[in-house]
Amino acid sequence: MIRTWSIIDFVLVMLGGFLGTAVFAVIGIVAASDEYFILLALAGQYAGHLFVLWLLNRSKPEGSLGFEVRGRDAGYLIAGLGLQFGLSLLFLPLVLYLFPEGGPAQEVGSTISELESSGARISSLLISVVLAPITEELAFRGVLIQTMINRSRRFIIVVSALVFSLFHVLGLATDNFGPAAAVVLPQLFIVGMILAWVTLRSERLGPAIFLHGGFNLLAAIVLLLPPEVLNAG
């Protein structure tokens, strides 16, 4: 198969996210409340990724990223929920050991759990369940996989999952980085391998987008639940 995307393309997409974060963060400082600042920064990151993707894709063959969604892909949303639930149970003993007092292992999780207004909470849910999965699948299972398309399937799955998990290092809780990394990165590596396998199997991004969205959905709902609900009983 002819490789249409390069590692330079992938690096540019990643850099676009950093630039987007900076631009939207400045907008947030000037025009938004503290509650919306982090949401604007997150939205800016994904907007930056997507903008660079759009620019690069204009010179690529049509459909080279496999961005195709079909109605039956919605079933993967349930699979994503199940994956999140299963990994949460699997890593629960480690979480309880490393975080005996509770609290999210990722900075963004802590911020989302503290949102108060309905608008901010709905916005965070849409970013987590819609914008993030679409953008990250285009970048990691789209561009990144295409850069390795002539390698073995095992190589593609492992390397893309490793890069995907390491990308999220920036979002780990800085005050407890070691334990947070021990909890979050292995889970994301597993998720990354599954998403890569699903993408290679289907030869398009639709299933992975819904699987990723379902995985994020359960976590987002838990983070947005009032503390009294989580502590009930």
C-alpha positions, 0 to 999 in steps of 0.5 A: 500500500502506498504511504500518503502521510509522513511522520512530519505530517503527524508532528505538524498536526501535534504542533497545531494542537499546541498552537491552538491551545495557546491561541484559545487560552489567550482568548479565554484569559481576555473574554471568558470566566475561569470556569470556561478557560480550561474548556476553551484551552481544550477546544483550542487544542482540538481545533488546532489539530483539526485545522492543520489536518484540514490544511494537509488533507487538501493535498492528499488523496481523497479518503486517505485517512479512512474518515467514514462513519456508518450507522452500525458504528453506533454499536461501538459506543456500547463497547466503549462503555464496556471497555471503560467499565472493565478497565476501571474494575481491573485497575481499581486495586491499584487506584485505591492503593495509589490514591487512597483519598480519591481524586482524578489522576488527570488534571483535566478530570479534576477541572471537569469535576469542579465545573458548576454551571450547566453550560460548562458541564454540557460543553465539557461532555461534548468535548470529551465525547464528540470533539476529542474522539473525532480529533484523536482518531484522525490524528492517531489512527488516521495520520499516525497509522498511515505513516506506518502502513507498510509495517506489520500489523503488530508493529502498527498496533503497538507503536501507535498505542505507545505514542497515543498513551505518551501523548496524554502524559501532559494531562497527568496530575502534576502534584502526583505524577508518578502514581498518576502515570502508573494508573493512566498510561497502561490503560491508555496503552490498552485502549490505544491497541484496541482502537488501532486493531479495530481501525486496521480491521475495518479499514476506516475510522468510524468504529474507533471514533464511537468506541473512543466516544463510549470510553470517554462517555462513562468517565465524563458522566462519573466526573460530572456527577455531584459528589453526594451521588458518588458518596451515597451509601 
